[in-house]
Amino acid sequence: MTLANQITLFRIALIPVFVVMFYLPYQWSYLSSAIVFTLAAATDWLDGYVARKYDQSTEFGAFLDPVADKLMVATALVVLVGAHGTPLLAVPAVVIVGREIIISALREWMAELGSRTSVAVSYVGKVKTTAQMVAIIILLAFNPESDPEMTIVGFVVLYIAAALTIWSMVIYLKAAWPTLMGNSSD
């Protein structure tokens, strides 16, 4: 078990801690859940850095890292949609989670065909992920009743993330389109 994989597993272990912190009946639960989520988000960068720097890339890590990312983001979006109870938050959450399901299935299918590199992570995907993390942290850190301005900022950033999510999905689908249509020579 490499250090990089241990960091990824730690990120997964933080998910239930994050959920418990979020639902504690205290005013500080907002900030504490945002801190736990931020720590988890930082481990996403850290495990990749450790894997590259110390040549610890493994097949298990390549599988586990995106799973941990998607679990973390989906869990945060679910608790936020439940807490805010508004379609204004549900719409970008569905776009983000739906895109992750589509692209994960696409990557798996392309890997089976031996064409996984044509759907590799793009720069837009990295910016999208950053925007998602920032939006989620803002929405977690502030009580929507006492800090409505920050909630609006969080919503705006989440909508930007959703737009980037659609853009990155189009990039992936465009790269995979020839294979999807059965014409891998185009």
Secondary structure as UniProt FT lines:
FT   HELIX           3..23
FT   TURN            27..28
FT   HELIX           29..53
FT   TURN            54..55
FT   HELIX           59..84
FT   HELIX           87..112
FT   TURN            113..114
FT   HELIX           116..119
FT   HELIX           123..141
FT   TURN            144..146
FT   HELIX           148..180
FT   TURN            181..182
FT   TURN            184..185
//
